[in-house]
């Protein structure tokens, strides 16, 4: 068969400009399918006995994450059978975006420690619990933390074409920049990160207890390298 259109850099770019979304969709579906298979076959504790934490970071290591979260686990919710911290790299923006889409679509994860750009993007879609109510009820202690940056305009209404036409401001995440304990204990550069609770976590009572204790453990003295 003869190809009438030559394959070169220009025609390939043109093809990707018009059809690139199809390849992106295939990648998302492939990763989503792999994750579902893994999730369904890997033995796990029941949802109400497990807390999964996704941490976007380039600097921490698995043993540091696990040491920190294990201390919070034993202090806050020792009755949980599993507390699983997972690291998601952000240096590769393409892969980071793909993995975040997979986790959100699969309703994975109970707590997210997220980079600012991802936080702003997903918070407006109402995938995180509004935290102002927990603070008012005394279930979340944020005394001394500047919460201003954690407020996001969240979509609250759509027009007939399903375009957003109304918004409500909610505290969707705790700004972590003053929580120096995360820097010293986990070696996470959290200056532009936010701590959030997934709205569909399925384990509110225990996740909120863990989240509050985690925030308290995250307090600490400013590291020496930040003093200058």
SEMARSE-455283 format. One line per field, with one value per atom (N, C-alpha, C): residue in one letter; y, z negated, x. Coordinates in Angstrom, 3 decimals. Example, Ala and Ser with C-alpha at 12.3 -4.5 7.8 and 13.67 -1.06 7.14 Angstrom:
! SEMARSE-455283
code = c(A:A:A:S:S:S);
c2 = c(-5.690:-4.500:-3.300:-2.250:-1.060:0.030);
c3 = c(-7.800:-7.800:-7.800:-7.080:-7.140:-7.870);
c1 = c(13.190:12.300:13.200:12.850:13.670:12.900);
END
This chain:
! SEMARSE-455283
code = c(X:X:X:X:X:X:X:X:X:X:X:X:X:X:X:X:X:X:X:X:X:X:X:X:X:X:X:X:X:X:X:X:X:X:X:X:X:X:X:X:X:X:X:X:X:X:X:X:X:X:X:X:X:X:X:X:X:X:X:X:X:X:X:X:X:X:X:X:X:X:X:X:X:X:X:X:X:X:X:X:X:X:X:X:X:X:X:X:X:X:X:X:X:X:X:X:X:X:X:X:X:X:X:X:X:X:X:X:X:X:X:X:X:X:X:X:X:X:X:X:X:X:X:X:X:X:X:X:X:X:X:X:X:X:X:X:X:X:X:X:X:X:X:X:X:X:X:X:X:X:X:X:X:X:X:X:X:X:X:X:X:X:X:X:X:X:X:X:X:X:X:X:X:X:X:X:X:X:X:X:X:X:X:X:X:X:X:X:X:X:X:X:X:X:X:X:X:X:X:X:X:X:X:X:X:X:X:X:X:X:X:X:X:X:X:X:X:X:X:X:X:X:X:X:X:X:X:X:X:X:X:X:X:X:X:X:X:X:X:X:X:X:X:X:X:X:X:X:X:X:X:X:X:X:X:X:X:X:X:X:X:X:X:X:X:X:X:X:X:X:X:X:X:X:X:X:X:X:X:X:X:X:X:X:X:X:X:X:X:X:X:X:X:X:X:X:X:X:X:X:X:X:X:X:X:X:X:X:X:X:X:X:X:X:X:X:X:X:X:X:X:X:X:X:X:X:X:X:X:X:X:X:X:X:X:X:X:X:X:X:X:X:X:X:X:X:X:X:X:X:X:X:X:X:X:X:X:X:X:X:X:X:X:X:X:X:X:X:X:X:X:X:X:X:X:X:X:X:X:X:X:X:X:X:X:X:X:X:X:X:X:X:X:X:X:X:X:X:X:X:X:X:X:X:X:X:X:X:X:X:X:X:X:X:X:X:X:X:X:X:X:X:X:X:X:X:X:X:X:X:X:X:X:X:X:X:X:X:X:X:X:X:X:X:X:X:X:X:X:X:X:X:X:X:X:X:X:X:X:X:X:X:X:X:X:X:X:X:X:X:X:X:X:X:X:X:X:X:X:X:X:X:X:X:X:X:X:X:X:X:X:X:X:X:X:X:X:X:X:X:X:X:X:X:X:X:X:X:X:X:X:X:X:X:X:X:X:X:X:X:X:X:X:X:X:X:X:X:X:X:X:X:X:X:X:X:X:X:X:X:X:X:X:X:X:X:X:X:X:X:X:X:X:X:X:X:X:X:X:X:X:X:X:X:X:X:X:X:X:X:X:X:X:X:X:X:X:X:X:X:X:X:X:X:X:X:X:X:X:X:X:X:X:X:X:X:X:X:X:X:X:X:X:X:X:X:X:X:X:X:X:X:X:X:X:X:X:X:X:X:X:X:X:X:X:X:X:X:X:X:X:X:X:X:X:X:X:X:X:X:X:X:X:X:X:X:X:X:X:X:X:X:X:X:X:X:X:X:X:X:X:X:X:X:X:X:X:X:X:X:X:X:X:X:X:X:X:X:X:X:X:X:X:X);
c2 = c(-1.194:0.000:1.232:2.177:3.391:4.455:5.092:6.176:7.489:8.204:9.442:10.607:10.576:11.661:11.214:11.890:11.467:11.655:10.741:10.841:11.600:12.790:13.589:14.385:15.219:15.960:16.832:17.464:18.375:17.617:16.524:15.776:15.084:14.640:14.006:15.009:16.224:17.275:17.591:17.687:17.969:16.867:15.620:14.484:14.545:14.833:14.875:16.054:17.158:18.320:17.977:17.150:16.834:15.537:14.634:13.326:12.985:13.922:13.650:13.266:13.849:13.537:12.057:11.427:10.004:9.153:9.509:8.781:9.020:10.261:10.589:9.769:9.660:8.882:7.413:6.879:5.483:5.240:6.194:6.061:6.055:6.987:7.066:5.767:5.258:4.017:2.831:2.805:1.701:1.716:2.904:3.017:2.733:3.235:3.008:1.515:0.823:-0.607:-1.375:-1.000:-1.659:-1.456:-0.240:0.061:-0.720:-0.840:-1.588:-3.060:-3.632:-5.036:-5.226:-4.319:-4.403:-4.240:-3.253:-2.934:-4.093:-4.800:-5.883:-7.184:-7.357:-8.626:-8.542:-7.358:-7.215:-7.287:-8.185:-8.272:-6.951:-6.448:-5.181:-5.269:-4.427:-4.309:-3.642:-3.854:-3.183:-1.660:-0.978:0.474:1.183:0.679:1.330:0.935:0.121:-0.270:0.117:1.017:1.356:2.845:3.450:4.846:4.907:5.457:5.613:7.089:7.378:8.760:8.889:9.849:10.104:11.406:11.314:12.440:12.789:14.004:14.477:15.080:14.440:14.923:14.377:15.146:14.704:14.332:14.742:14.699:13.602:13.148:12.187:10.771:9.879:8.459:7.638:6.407:5.569:5.355:5.112:4.839:6.068:7.271:8.491:8.710:8.491:8.611:7.638:6.398:5.356:5.587:6.053:6.333:7.424:8.478:9.589:9.144:8.492:8.107:7.006:6.150:5.110:5.730:6.797:7.465:8.090:8.725:9.316:8.220:7.136:5.987:5.482:5.211:4.645:5.624:6.900:7.918:8.194:8.262:8.713:7.581:6.555:5.496:4.124:3.686:2.413:1.215:1.404:0.305:0.047:0.951:0.723:-0.436:-1.253:-2.385:-1.981:-0.940:-0.488:1.033:1.611:3.002:2.985:3.377:3.217:4.564:4.996:6.207:5.861:6.635:6.434:7.740:7.652:8.844:8.975:10.192:10.495:11.600:11.307:12.294:13.372:14.605:15.714:16.277:15.788:16.332:16.029:14.859:14.491:14.876:16.082:16.617:15.743:15.193:14.365:13.139:12.391:11.194:11.521:12.638:13.042:13.339:14.014:14.326:13.053:12.120:10.856:10.086:9.975:9.222:9.882:11.205:11.892:11.660:11.702:11.440:10.033:9.069:7.680:7.551:8.118:7.993:8.682:9.847:10.569:9.792:9.290:8.557:7.270:6.625:5.358:5.559:6.823:7.142:6.524:6.553:6.049:7.166:6.790:7.757:8.412:8.591:9.250:10.638:10.751:12.016:12.289:13.552:13.967:15.109:15.008:16.127:16.534:17.674:17.986:19.258:19.247:20.445:21.473:22.739:23.818:23.776:23.545:23.577:22.489:21.298:20.201:20.471:21.019:21.342:22.306:23.396:24.392:23.790:22.924:22.333:21.418:20.576:19.574:20.075:21.001:21.489:22.133:22.842:23.513:22.533:21.272:20.247:19.509:19.992:19.447:18.004:17.655:16.296:16.237:17.398:17.429:17.916:17.416:17.831:19.290:20.133:21.488:21.391:22.000:21.812:22.826:23.909:24.937:24.406:23.457:22.861:22.050:21.315:20.520:21.415:22.556:23.503:24.067:24.449:25.001:23.993:22.711:21.655:21.241:21.785:21.427:20.111:19.603:18.310:18.473:19.709:19.987:21.242:21.097:22.209:22.857:24.067:24.781:26.085:26.173:27.391:27.752:29.015:29.504:29.272:28.600:28.342:29.345:30.004:30.927:30.098:30.130:29.282:29.979:31.220:32.036:31.349:30.802:30.222:28.909:28.343:27.076:27.209:28.463:28.684:28.723:28.021:27.896:28.138:28.787:28.946:27.622:26.916:25.600:25.716:24.936:24.957:24.483:25.267:24.895:24.854:25.173:25.130:25.116:24.596:24.485:24.988:25.482:25.889:24.669:24.901:23.796:23.036:23.700:23.047:22.451:22.380:21.817:22.624:23.919:24.812:25.426:25.527:26.109:27.534:27.840:29.196:29.715:28.956:29.406:28.772:29.524:29.053:29.398:28.589:28.850:28.689:29.562:29.506:28.573:27.616:26.666:26.482:26.091:25.735:24.276:24.071:22.721:22.052:22.816:22.235:23.111:22.500:23.230:23.597:24.903:25.283:24.747:24.089:23.384:24.145:25.346:26.032:26.333:26.458:26.724:25.464:24.307:23.041:22.418:22.940:22.598:21.160:20.535:19.145:18.208:18.528:17.698:17.794:18.982:19.160:18.374:18.457:17.829:16.326:15.882:14.462:13.653:14.251:13.514:14.067:15.193:15.858:16.189:16.635:17.074:18.588:19.083:20.526:20.897:21.261:21.480:22.953:23.790:25.230:25.617:24.801:25.076:23.837:23.243:22.048:22.268:21.421:21.520:20.130:20.047:18.791:18.772:17.699:17.628:16.267:16.216:14.961:14.714:13.544:13.196:13.072:13.638:13.648:12.250:11.357:10.000:8.981:9.356:8.455:7.247:7.344:6.204:5.821:6.680:6.361:7.656:8.542:9.907:9.994:9.279:9.440:9.178:8.076:7.730:8.587:8.888:9.711:11.108:11.670:13.012:12.998:11.964:11.836:11.783:10.955:10.817:12.152:12.809:14.067:15.122:15.266:16.269:15.970:14.711:14.340:14.558:14.265:14.485:15.958:16.840:18.281:18.692:18.150:18.507:17.985:16.770:16.235:17.054:17.677:18.446:19.805:20.221:21.474:21.263:22.339:22.204:23.491:23.458:24.617:24.761:26.007:26.269:25.717:24.968:24.410:25.501:25.172:26.148:26.748:25.932:26.439:27.474:27.590:28.593:29.856:29.864:30.985:32.234:32.046:33.192:33.882);
c3 = c(0.000:0.000:0.000:0.794:0.898:-0.054:-0.826:-1.728:-0.983:-0.819:-0.041:-0.814:-2.140:-2.957:-3.594:-3.293:-3.861:-5.385:-6.071:-7.520:-7.820:-8.329:-8.721:-9.973:-10.422:-11.661:-11.609:-10.452:-10.330:-10.353:-9.571:-9.534:-10.872:-11.548:-12.854:-13.876:-13.838:-14.759:-14.497:-13.222:-12.863:-13.370:-13.219:-13.677:-15.195:-15.934:-17.396:-17.872:-17.137:-17.511:-17.497:-16.540:-16.377:-17.075:-17.259:-17.802:-19.097:-19.612:-20.817:-22.005:-22.104:-23.249:-23.283:-22.094:-22.052:-22.706:-22.425:-23.033:-24.536:-24.937:-26.359:-27.064:-26.418:-26.987:-27.121:-26.098:-26.151:-27.312:-27.540:-28.650:-29.978:-30.120:-31.365:-31.599:-30.548:-30.687:-31.013:-30.404:-30.665:-32.115:-32.587:-33.973:-34.935:-34.603:-35.437:-35.516:-34.383:-34.363:-35.180:-35.053:-35.841:-37.325:-37.698:-39.116:-39.655:-38.853:-39.300:-39.529:-38.596:-38.739:-40.004:-40.208:-41.401:-42.664:-42.627:-43.796:-44.151:-43.120:-43.351:-43.787:-43.406:-43.696:-44.925:-45.274:-46.435:-47.721:-48.648:-49.914:-50.675:-51.120:-51.826:-52.986:-53.976:-55.080:-54.576:-55.256:-54.850:-54.884:-54.118:-53.992:-55.339:-56.253:-57.553:-58.540:-58.083:-58.920:-58.284:-57.285:-56.514:-56.193:-56.228:-55.813:-54.810:-53.634:-52.579:-52.411:-52.376:-52.278:-51.045:-50.189:-48.994:-49.185:-49.025:-49.293:-48.027:-47.550:-46.383:-46.873:-46.551:-47.044:-46.202:-46.127:-45.452:-46.460:-47.717:-48.645:-49.694:-50.042:-51.124:-50.646:-51.600:-51.309:-52.002:-51.517:-52.043:-53.545:-54.032:-55.458:-56.308:-55.785:-56.521:-56.558:-55.425:-55.396:-56.366:-56.321:-57.134:-58.626:-58.966:-60.365:-60.917:-60.128:-60.559:-60.666:-59.633:-59.644:-60.663:-60.943:-61.956:-63.337:-63.639:-64.931:-65.058:-63.980:-63.993:-64.143:-63.426:-63.468:-64.900:-65.588:-66.931:-67.935:-67.692:-68.602:-68.356:-67.077:-66.733:-66.587:-65.816:-65.478:-65.532:-66.721:-66.810:-66.405:-66.366:-65.981:-64.476:-63.683:-62.245:-61.949:-60.970:-60.603:-59.673:-58.869:-57.935:-57.839:-57.752:-57.346:-56.297:-55.081:-53.944:-53.330:-53.489:-52.788:-51.406:-50.405:-49.038:-48.541:-47.924:-47.385:-45.898:-45.485:-44.069:-43.671:-42.706:-42.242:-41.416:-41.531:-40.782:-39.723:-39.664:-38.694:-37.265:-37.066:-35.752:-35.729:-35.249:-35.337:-34.605:-33.458:-32.679:-33.479:-34.015:-34.781:-36.084:-36.707:-37.946:-37.706:-36.588:-36.243:-35.956:-35.229:-34.915:-36.190:-37.087:-38.312:-39.175:-39.229:-40.022:-39.437:-38.112:-37.467:-37.777:-37.773:-38.062:-39.485:-40.437:-41.839:-42.103:-41.514:-41.705:-41.085:-39.855:-39.168:-39.894:-40.507:-41.197:-42.650:-43.068:-44.461:-45.431:-45.067:-45.925:-46.836:-47.977:-48.865:-49.819:-51.044:-52.067:-52.383:-52.402:-52.701:-51.602:-51.167:-50.155:-50.702:-50.530:-50.740:-49.354:-48.886:-47.458:-47.166:-46.026:-45.460:-45.139:-45.246:-45.116:-43.807:-42.685:-41.395:-41.295:-41.804:-41.786:-42.771:-43.910:-44.907:-44.343:-43.752:-43.211:-42.109:-41.309:-40.177:-40.628:-41.611:-42.021:-43.107:-43.932:-45.016:-44.491:-43.388:-42.857:-42.360:-42.168:-41.708:-42.864:-44.100:-45.284:-45.608:-45.390:-45.736:-47.146:-47.832:-49.195:-50.165:-51.387:-52.431:-52.812:-52.867:-53.413:-54.887:-55.242:-56.580:-57.600:-57.143:-58.094:-59.105:-58.670:-59.579:-60.673:-60.327:-61.320:-62.351:-61.894:-62.811:-63.774:-63.237:-64.071:-65.108:-64.757:-65.665:-66.663:-66.529:-67.429:-67.101:-65.903:-65.506:-64.789:-64.479:-63.767:-64.357:-64.945:-65.592:-64.616:-64.197:-63.259:-63.876:-65.191:-65.870:-65.454:-65.085:-64.705:-63.258:-62.496:-61.076:-60.226:-59.316:-58.393:-57.326:-57.361:-56.476:-55.177:-55.008:-53.899:-52.548:-52.264:-50.953:-50.733:-51.792:-51.654:-51.196:-51.111:-50.652:-49.128:-48.575:-47.120:-46.732:-45.582:-45.023:-44.370:-44.992:-44.516:-43.717:-42.670:-41.817:-42.629:-42.579:-43.315:-42.427:-41.137:-40.230:-38.780:-37.910:-36.481:-35.677:-34.459:-33.569:-32.782:-31.839:-31.087:-30.230:-29.892:-29.110:-30.001:-31.286:-32.284:-32.400:-32.200:-32.458:-33.846:-34.647:-35.986:-35.921:-36.768:-36.801:-38.223:-39.214:-40.601:-41.402:-42.378:-43.172:-44.649:-45.517:-46.957:-47.468:-48.372:-48.901:-50.101:-50.069:-51.165:-51.490:-52.728:-53.123:-52.730:-51.613:-51.057:-51.488:-51.999:-52.408:-53.422:-54.224:-55.208:-54.573:-54.444:-53.931:-54.867:-54.293:-55.104:-55.292:-54.737:-54.713:-56.103:-57.122:-58.481:-59.332:-58.750:-59.483:-59.303:-60.058:-59.847:-60.243:-61.016:-61.401:-60.213:-59.161:-57.956:-57.296:-57.406:-56.836:-57.621:-58.955:-59.776:-59.921:-59.990:-60.206:-58.904:-57.841:-56.575:-55.481:-55.776:-54.774:-53.514:-53.720:-52.631:-52.518:-51.328:-51.101:-50.897:-51.989:-51.960:-51.908:-51.435:-51.446:-50.523:-49.508:-48.619:-48.523:-49.692:-49.726:-50.624:-50.404:-51.152:-51.607:-52.820:-53.358:-53.212:-52.602:-52.264:-52.630:-52.834:-53.073:-51.898:-51.300:-50.173:-50.637:-49.871:-50.264:-50.247:-49.427:-49.311:-50.011:-51.136:-51.821:-52.446:-52.775:-53.304:-54.727:-55.407:-56.770:-57.552:-57.471:-57.976:-59.397:-60.311:-61.729:-61.977:-61.460:-61.698:-60.870:-59.646:-58.792:-59.392:-59.915:-60.515:-61.765:-62.589:-63.769:-63.351:-62.357:-61.879:-61.325:-60.529:-59.881:-60.927:-61.945:-62.988:-63.718:-64.094:-64.797:-63.904:-62.627:-61.680:-61.625:-61.599:-61.571:-62.832:-64.001:-65.250:-65.242:-64.741:-64.622:-63.620:-62.680:-61.658:-62.126:-63.302:-63.857:-64.342:-64.410:-64.877:-64.678:-65.095:-64.962:-63.531:-63.111:-61.772:-61.650:-60.577:-60.401:-60.328:-60.748:-60.764:-59.390:-58.331:-56.988:-56.513:-57.221:-56.847:-57.707:-58.682:-59.607:-58.964:-57.961:-57.345:-56.312);
c1 = c(0.853:0.000:0.881:0.559:1.344:0.801:1.709:1.313:1.450:0.315:0.326:0.913:0.787:1.324:2.625:3.740:5.021:5.042:5.718:5.851:7.142:7.000:8.146:7.788:8.690:8.488:7.237:7.012:5.873:4.549:4.458:3.194:2.929:4.016:3.839:3.330:3.880:3.410:1.948:1.581:0.196:-0.728:-0.272:-1.075:-1.284:-0.196:-0.301:-1.133:-1.090:-1.906:-3.392:-3.803:-5.222:-5.634:-4.683:-5.043:-4.302:-3.522:-2.743:-3.589:-4.799:-5.667:-6.044:-6.101:-6.454:-5.361:-4.090:-2.985:-2.948:-3.240:-3.287:-4.359:-5.522:-6.620:-6.238:-5.550:-5.121:-4.154:-3.253:-2.307:-3.048:-3.993:-4.771:-5.533:-6.186:-6.961:-6.055:-4.865:-3.942:-3.466:-3.082:-2.615:-3.752:-4.951:-6.131:-6.447:-6.355:-6.616:-5.607:-4.329:-3.289:-3.537:-3.897:-4.125:-5.319:-6.380:-7.548:-7.212:-6.443:-6.048:-5.218:-4.269:-3.429:-4.264:-5.176:-5.999:-6.922:-7.404:-8.354:-7.666:-6.407:-5.723:-4.819:-4.351:-3.479:-4.300:-3.961:-4.695:-4.615:-5.757:-5.803:-6.781:-6.530:-7.475:-8.746:-9.889:-11.132:-10.970:-11.795:-11.685:-11.752:-12.592:-12.733:-11.648:-10.685:-9.557:-8.227:-8.282:-7.083:-7.089:-5.910:-5.753:-4.610:-4.884:-3.880:-3.551:-2.262:-1.786:-0.914:-1.228:-0.427:0.345:1.670:2.559:3.323:3.141:3.890:5.197:6.302:7.592:8.724:9.798:11.014:12.101:11.922:13.049:12.970:11.791:11.679:11.996:12.143:12.397:11.327:11.142:10.078:10.203:11.430:11.597:11.268:11.528:11.200:9.689:9.028:7.572:6.929:7.398:6.786:7.040:8.225:8.528:7.606:7.419:6.558:5.103:4.588:3.177:2.896:3.880:3.687:3.494:4.246:4.089:2.707:2.255:0.910:-0.138:0.048:-0.869:-1.062:0.039:-0.044:-0.633:-0.428:-0.953:-2.430:-2.817:-4.168:-5.170:-4.822:-5.786:-5.107:-4.666:-3.953:-4.803:-6.134:-7.018:-7.030:-6.460:-6.379:-5.428:-5.777:-4.934:-3.788:-4.015:-2.988:-2.997:-1.803:-1.625:-0.525:-0.871:0.035:0.396:1.650:2.096:2.649:2.252:2.735:3.346:4.510:5.159:4.854:4.516:4.303:5.276:6.140:7.109:6.425:6.923:6.324:7.260:8.515:9.466:9.043:8.439:7.917:6.442:6.156:4.803:3.793:4.199:3.274:2.839:3.829:3.506:2.794:3.181:2.525:1.051:0.759:-0.624:-1.403:-0.780:-1.449:-1.802:-0.831:-1.063:-2.126:-2.128:-3.137:-4.525:-4.639:-5.923:-6.416:-5.489:-5.849:-6.371:-5.647:-6.049:-7.390:-7.580:-8.840:-9.992:-9.793:-10.857:-11.211:-10.214:-10.446:-10.866:-11.000:-11.359:-10.348:-9.077:-8.010:-7.530:-7.035:-6.410:-7.399:-6.949:-7.751:-7.213:-5.895:-5.229:-4.209:-4.166:-3.192:-2.345:-1.037:-0.124:0.341:-0.184:-0.106:0.657:1.311:1.912:0.831:1.196:0.217:-0.572:0.097:-0.589:-1.649:-1.338:-2.320:-3.451:-3.115:-4.136:-5.173:-4.726:-5.650:-6.512:-5.917:-6.621:-7.756:-7.472:-8.455:-9.399:-8.950:-9.800:-11.074:-10.983:-12.175:-13.225:-12.832:-13.766:-14.439:-14.227:-14.912:-14.514:-13.251:-12.840:-12.246:-12.158:-11.639:-12.710:-12.655:-13.591:-13.321:-14.357:-14.171:-13.793:-12.692:-12.140:-12.634:-13.265:-13.686:-14.703:-15.543:-16.514:-15.847:-14.777:-14.054:-13.381:-12.878:-12.247:-13.287:-14.445:-15.513:-16.006:-15.986:-16.442:-15.373:-14.153:-13.067:-12.406:-12.614:-12.046:-10.707:-10.361:-9.112:-8.493:-7.316:-6.624:-5.647:-5.968:-5.095:-4.579:-4.612:-4.176:-2.748:-2.562:-1.247:-0.866:-1.712:-1.434:-2.202:-1.529:-2.198:-2.912:-4.239:-5.033:-5.452:-5.071:-5.575:-5.431:-4.259:-4.008:-4.755:-5.289:-5.999:-7.437:-7.922:-9.300:-9.344:-10.311:-10.441:-11.893:-12.092:-13.443:-13.841:-14.772:-15.202:-16.489:-16.581:-17.775:-18.978:-20.069:-21.283:-22.521:-22.364:-23.499:-23.066:-23.949:-23.656:-24.844:-24.565:-25.644:-26.137:-27.034:-27.634:-26.618:-25.509:-24.460:-23.374:-23.651:-22.744:-21.447:-21.565:-20.441:-20.618:-19.556:-19.686:-20.218:-21.199:-21.738:-21.940:-21.476:-21.566:-20.426:-19.942:-18.803:-19.015:-18.434:-18.428:-17.002:-16.596:-15.231:-15.193:-14.259:-14.093:-12.607:-12.348:-10.994:-10.772:-10.097:-9.938:-8.643:-7.710:-6.437:-5.732:-4.882:-4.084:-2.746:-2.443:-1.120:-0.034:0.958:1.949:3.256:3.357:4.644:5.207:4.346:4.835:4.905:4.598:4.647:6.037:6.990:8.393:8.717:7.837:8.071:8.131:7.394:7.444:8.824:9.444:10.780:11.818:11.729:12.756:12.541:11.297:11.017:11.005:10.445:10.337:11.228:11.886:12.731:11.933:10.700:9.832:9.918:10.153:10.099:8.632:7.974:6.533:6.141:7.046:6.764:5.618:5.334:4.199:3.307:3.059:2.224:1.016:-0.004:-1.257:-1.670:-2.196:-2.700:-4.220:-4.752:-6.173:-6.739:-8.061:-8.774:-9.712:-9.618:-10.489:-11.932:-12.836:-14.244:-14.845:-14.308:-14.853:-13.972:-13.370:-12.439:-13.124:-14.406:-15.138:-14.775:-14.036:-13.581:-13.390:-14.381:-14.259:-13.709:-14.326:-13.972:-12.498:-11.986:-10.585:-9.629:-10.018:-9.158:-9.006:-10.091:-10.026:-9.157:-9.278:-8.413:-6.947:-6.655:-5.277:-4.788:-5.623:-5.249:-4.898:-5.742:-5.483:-4.183:-3.973:-2.739:-1.528:-1.663:-0.572:-0.188:-1.189:-0.909:-0.154:-0.542:0.141:1.576:1.788:3.146:3.971:3.291:3.983:4.466:4.015:4.518:5.955:6.701:8.077:8.847:10.091:10.964:11.456:11.608:12.124:13.543:13.825:15.182:16.246:17.455:18.543:18.779:18.648:18.958:17.953:16.806:15.812:15.917:16.807:16.890:17.491:18.350:19.041:18.174);
END
